[in-house]
Amino acid sequence: MIDLSRASGLPLAVDDSRPDLAVRFEGGLHPGTLDTRTLAELRPALADPTAPGPDPAYFMYRGVAGFVAADPDRHRAFRWRYDVTVFPPGRLGEEYLRTLGHYHLPIQAGTVSYPEVYEVLFGSATFLLQKVDSISAEPSDVRVLDVIVLHAEAGTKAMMLPDYGHWTINTTNRPLVVSNWICADCQSYYESMSLSRGPCYHVVALADGPSYVRNGLYVNVPPELTIARPQDAPALGLVRDQPILQDLLAHPQRWRYLCEPDEAEVDLHSAIEVRERVTPARLAGPDARTKGRGT
């Protein structure tokens, strides 16, 4: 049994003796809605749609908790949602096991999209963030503006920046459990994931560790990708080994940025520490490997 109570601040555990890695919710905690991502659902978005892999691929518990805080000065209420996702170890062909991925729709027409914050409750996660000029364009037409590879250990908080699509990847041989906090009004956009077969770089397993493979369906990709890790940002409520729940309950006003990112008191990029910028090799097709290596 994997005890997640210290990491999450909630009475949660994962039964790692079961093939479905079932989450146990104690103390009357609601399990939310279980959404199981099957391999068939994931295949169209993979580098190799015929690749073998775990099935189901991962398990999402949506709406485990919800919180509301009124702001009388603004005459509105802020609502946040808490989800938990569990990944087995495994690969999808050469790719490490990952999510389907998604973008967030703009808060209003012409504005930025909602951010999202992940907590790594158990294991180690790699998050790939990708910013494009149009979330609905074909990969041959879209222009990728920025790519960030964020390596996050247990206890750290990973910021998914506004206007960035993102994928969660398990590059280890252990289960991975993450939770996420997001504005309850946020709507996700999945339609372009199958068109593009995922992000502009796939994270694949080579004999000497993870590496990046250019997704040949994309044409306009930046010459560099950023390797980064989470860093503490107390002004955003993000401190290693401190459950977000504790900070949100104590300082709900601090978390308004999940619903109004333009009103954040500090730059959301302050939660990301850039380690290096990698210049991949120029690629002629989807199977050429980059010179940039993951850690």
C-alpha positions in Angstrom: 0.0 0.0 0.0 1.3 3.4 -1.0 0.3 6.0 1.7 -0.3 9.4 0.1 -1.7 11.2 3.2 1.4 13.1 4.0 2.1 14.1 0.4 -1.5 15.1 -0.3 -2.9 16.3 3.0 -5.8 14.0 2.4 -6.6 10.4 3.5 -5.5 8.7 0.3 -3.6 5.5 -0.5 -2.9 3.5 -3.6 -3.2 -0.3 -3.5 -0.1 -1.3 -5.5 -0.9 -5.0 -5.1 -3.8 -4.6 -7.5 -3.3 -4.3 -11.3 -5.6 -1.3 -11.4 -3.6 0.5 -8.7 -6.9 1.4 -7.0 -7.0 4.5 -4.9 -8.4 4.1 -1.4 -10.3 7.1 0.0 -10.7 7.1 3.7 -12.5 9.4 6.2 -15.6 9.9 4.0 -13.5 11.4 1.2 -15.5 11.3 -2.1 -13.6 9.3 -4.8 -14.9 11.6 -7.5 -15.6 10.2 -11.0 -13.2 7.5 -12.2 -12.2 8.0 -15.8 -10.1 5.1 -17.2 -8.0 5.9 -20.2 -7.8 2.8 -22.4 -5.0 2.0 -24.8 -7.5 2.2 -27.7 -8.4 5.8 -26.7 -4.7 6.7 -26.5 -3.5 5.0 -29.7 -4.4 7.7 -32.2 -2.3 10.2 -30.3 0.8 8.0 -30.0 4.0 8.1 -32.1 3.2 4.5 -33.1 -0.6 3.9 -33.0 0.0 0.2 -33.2 2.4 0.1 -30.2 1.7 -2.3 -27.3 1.4 -0.9 -23.8 -0.5 -1.2 -20.5 -4.3 -1.4 -20.9 -5.8 0.6 -19.2 -3.0 3.1 -19.6 -3.9 5.2 -16.6 -6.7 6.1 -14.1 -8.1 9.5 -13.5 -10.2 10.4 -10.4 -11.9 13.6 -11.3 -13.4 15.9 -8.7 -12.1 14.2 -5.6 -12.5 17.5 -3.8 -13.8 21.0 -4.6 -13.3 24.3 -2.8 -15.0 27.6 -3.0 -13.9 30.9 -1.6 -15.9 34.2 -1.8 -14.2 37.5 -2.7 -16.7 40.1 -1.4 -14.6 43.0 -2.8 -14.8 41.5 -6.3 -18.4 40.3 -5.9 -17.5 36.8 -7.1 -16.4 33.4 -5.9 -13.4 31.4 -6.8 -13.8 27.6 -7.4 -11.1 25.0 -7.5 -11.1 21.3 -8.4 -8.8 18.6 -7.2 -8.1 15.4 -9.3 -5.8 12.4 -8.8 -4.2 10.4 -11.6 -2.4 7.1 -11.3 0.0 5.6 -13.8 1.4 2.1 -13.9 5.0 1.7 -15.1 5.3 0.8 -18.7 5.9 1.9 -22.3 3.9 2.6 -25.4 6.3 1.0 -27.8 9.4 3.1 -27.6 7.5 6.0 -25.9 7.3 6.1 -22.1 3.8 5.9 -20.8 2.1 9.3 -21.1 -1.2 11.0 -21.1 -3.2 11.9 -24.1 -2.4 15.5 -23.4 -4.6 18.6 -23.7 -4.7 22.4 -24.0 -7.0 24.7 -22.0 -9.5 26.9 -23.7 -9.1 30.7 -23.2 -10.8 32.1 -20.2 -12.5 34.6 -22.5 -12.1 35.2 -26.2 -8.8 36.8 -26.8 -7.4 36.2 -23.3 -5.0 33.6 -21.8 -6.0 30.2 -20.8 -6.1 28.8 -17.3 -2.9 27.5 -15.6 -2.9 24.3 -13.7 -0.7 23.0 -10.8 0.4 19.4 -10.3 1.7 17.8 -7.2 3.8 14.7 -7.5 2.5 12.4 -4.7 4.5 9.3 -5.5 7.2 8.5 -8.0 8.9 10.9 -10.5 7.1 12.7 -13.4 8.2 14.3 -16.6 5.9 17.0 -17.8 6.2 18.3 -21.4 4.7 21.7 -22.0 4.2 23.1 -25.4 3.0 26.5 -26.5 1.5 27.0 -30.1 0.1 29.8 -32.1 -3.2 27.9 -32.7 -4.4 24.9 -30.6 -6.8 23.8 -33.4 -4.4 24.0 -36.4 -3.0 20.9 -38.2 0.5 20.0 -37.1 1.8 20.9 -40.5 0.4 24.4 -40.1 0.8 25.2 -36.4 3.8 27.1 -35.2 5.3 25.8 -31.9 6.5 28.8 -29.9 8.1 27.1 -26.9 8.8 23.7 -25.4 9.6 23.0 -21.8 10.5 19.6 -20.3 9.9 19.7 -16.6 11.4 16.9 -14.4 9.5 16.7 -11.1 10.3 14.5 -8.0 7.9 13.4 -5.3 6.8 16.4 -3.2 7.4 19.0 -5.8 4.8 21.2 -7.5 4.8 21.5 -11.3 3.3 24.7 -12.9 1.5 24.2 -16.2 1.7 27.7 -17.6 -1.2 29.5 -19.2 -1.5 28.8 -23.0 0.7 25.7 -22.8 -0.6 22.3 -23.7 0.8 19.6 -21.5 1.5 15.9 -21.2 2.4 13.8 -18.1 5.0 11.1 -18.6 6.1 8.2 -16.4 9.8 7.5 -17.3 10.4 5.2 -14.3 9.7 1.5 -13.5 7.5 2.4 -10.6 3.9 3.7 -10.4 3.4 7.4 -10.7 0.7 9.3 -8.7 0.0 12.9 -9.3 -2.8 15.3 -8.2 -3.8 18.5 -9.9 -5.4 21.7 -8.8 -7.3 23.8 -11.4 -10.0 26.4 -11.6 -13.3 24.5 -11.7 -14.4 26.7 -14.7 -11.5 25.4 -16.9 -12.4 23.5 -20.0 -9.8 21.2 -21.7 -9.3 20.9 -25.4 -8.3 17.4 -26.8 -9.2 17.5 -30.5 -5.7 18.3 -31.8 -4.0 15.5 -29.9 -4.8 12.8 -32.4 -4.1 15.0 -35.4 -0.6 15.7 -34.2 0.1 12.4 -32.5 1.0 14.2 -29.3 3.7 16.8 -28.7 6.4 18.0 -31.1 8.9 15.8 -29.2 8.2 12.3 -28.0 10.0 11.1 -24.9 11.4 7.6 -25.7 13.4 4.9 -24.0 16.9 4.2 -25.3 19.4 1.8 -23.8 21.1 4.6 -21.9 18.0 6.5 -20.7 15.2 8.9 -21.9 15.8 10.8 -25.1 13.7 13.1 -27.3 12.4 12.2 -30.8 11.2 14.9 -33.1 7.6 14.3 -34.1 7.8 14.6 -37.9 4.2 15.8 -38.3 5.2 19.2 -37.0 6.9 21.5 -39.4 7.5 24.7 -37.4 9.4 23.9 -34.2 11.7 26.1 -32.2 15.4 25.3 -32.4 15.7 24.8 -28.7 13.8 23.1 -25.9 14.1 24.0 -22.3 15.0 21.5 -19.6 13.7 22.6 -16.2 12.6 21.5 -12.8 10.0 22.9 -10.3 11.3 25.5 -7.8 9.6 26.7 -4.7 7.4 29.8 -5.2 5.9 30.6 -1.7 4.0 33.6 -3.1 2.1 31.1 -5.3 1.6 28.6 -2.5 4.1 26.2 -4.0 6.6 24.8 -1.5 8.2 21.3 -1.7 6.7 18.7 0.7 3.9 21.1 1.8 0.6 19.9 0.5 -1.2 22.5 -1.6 -4.4 21.7 0.4 -2.9 23.2 3.5 -1.9 26.4 1.8 -5.2 26.8 0.0 -7.2 26.4 3.1 -5.0 28.9 5.0 -4.6 31.4 2.2 -7.4 31.0 -0.4 -6.8 34.5 -1.8 -3.3 33.4 -2.8 -4.8 30.8 -5.2 -6.9 33.2 -7.2 -4.3 33.0 -10.0 -5.6 29.6 -11.0 -8.8 31.4 -12.0 -7.4 34.8 -12.9 -3.8 34.3 -14.1 -3.5 37.9 -15.3 -4.0 39.0 -11.7 -1.2 36.9 -10.2 1.0 38.9 -7.9 4.2 37.3 -9.2 5.2 35.8 -12.6 4.0 32.2 -12.8 7.3 31.4 -14.5 8.9 31.9 -11.1 7.8 28.3 -10.2 10.1 26.9 -12.9 13.8 26.7 -12.7 15.5 26.6 -16.1 18.5 24.1 -16.0 19.6 24.2 -19.6 18.5 24.8 -23.1 19.0 22.0 -25.6 19.5 22.4 -29.3 18.3 19.2 -31.0 19.6 18.0 -34.2 17.8 19.0 -37.3 15.5 16.2 -38.3 14.1 14.9 -41.6 11.5 12.6 -40.2 9.6 11.5 -37.1 12.2 8.8 -36.1 15.4 10.8 -36.0 16.7 11.3 -32.4 17.7 14.5 -30.9 21.2 15.3 -29.5 19.5 16.7 -26.4 19.2 14.2 -23.6 16.8 14.1 -20.7 18.0 13.4 -17.1 
